[in-house]
Amino acid sequence: MHGIAIIGTGGIGKTHAAAFIKDSRCSVKALCSRTISKCYDLIAELGLGDDVSVTDDWHTLLGRSDIDIVSIALPPALHEEAASAFLRAGKHVLLEKPMGIAADEDDRMIEASRESGSKLGLVFQNRYYPNVLRAKKMLSDGCFGRILSVDVISHWYRGCNYHNLYWRGTWESEGGGCLISQGVHQVDMLLWFMGGLPESITAVMANRMHTNSEAEDEGLAIMKFPDALGSFSVSLCDMNEYQGLRFHCENASFTIPDWSVHVKKAQPNGFPEEDTEEEKRLQRIFDSIPVPDKKGHDEAVSRFVDALESGTEPDATGEDGRNATLFVDAFYLSAATGRTVRLPLTPDSPVYTKAGLAAAMPKFHEKTISTESQQGTMTLGSAAK
């Protein structure tokens, strides 16, 4: 039985805890929040036992022998310190996205994992929905041919008061706006399907509605991969809240997470006509691919535990998290400078550190409101619907 500590008991911390509870190999042993009452609220809500300890200081959990997995759901600026400390203490760490605000933080976490032998995994739960898993399998099997181009839309909606929470809305504490906080899900999906980072990014960004945030609430980018082109649109102002990826391949075009597949063949004059037989064949393959019973966060947690028990690497590794950070910060650097940025970023990049990123970025607004907590429910992205 794996003993679990949950560090951070906000909406995401609750989601992590609920996912571990559903895995019979795990038992939640400790909750940590700087507001102790949130721990007791979570114990009552999830029906945890009286033996779950609570604390407002995660350092007190470093030496606990009954804890071997630590789930970190803290604000992004606090990820590196806690993750590195627990890894070096011999605990396996499952870290909420984004991995870090800047690449040097990711480097330190990866080094702590490598030196200690403890596993570091990232929660990129959008990988684990049936349509996504089936499409990824078909792409890997060559069903669509090579990717020619990809369009990514990562559109969300949050009200202006969203950034009133104390850690949101500044480059130093959140690491950016809608791209790093929401769009990082689609960043991971993009890099996972494409097999790695683009060679370059050319981006623009703005803040149209969120006046209590220094960072962007809209952005656009053009990407160049070794053998493909791409576009990326991110927003926190879209009441339709559409998130999806559209891949254009040699043999078909397909979309995820709302699955569709389209095939056309050329007439003698070059104009297209539908190839319905090929579409039906691809659909049959899609329908035949088995998928896990669990999905989203539940499957992400179970796969992390699987990796620990089999001695293999987690599905979403520290390197995957670092690549997402590199993509995000290259996007920001391009948008801030008006120049194309080549990837991967190197340590001499002005945004390779958190301090460098904060210094290099424009402040669209001044954050003037800061609250400890907010009322209301947390909603997930379209893949979870």
Order of alpha helices (4+ residues) and beta strands (2+ residues): beta-alpha-beta-alpha-beta-beta-alpha-beta-alpha-beta-alpha-beta-alpha-beta-beta-beta-beta-beta-beta-beta-beta-alpha-alpha-alpha-beta-alpha
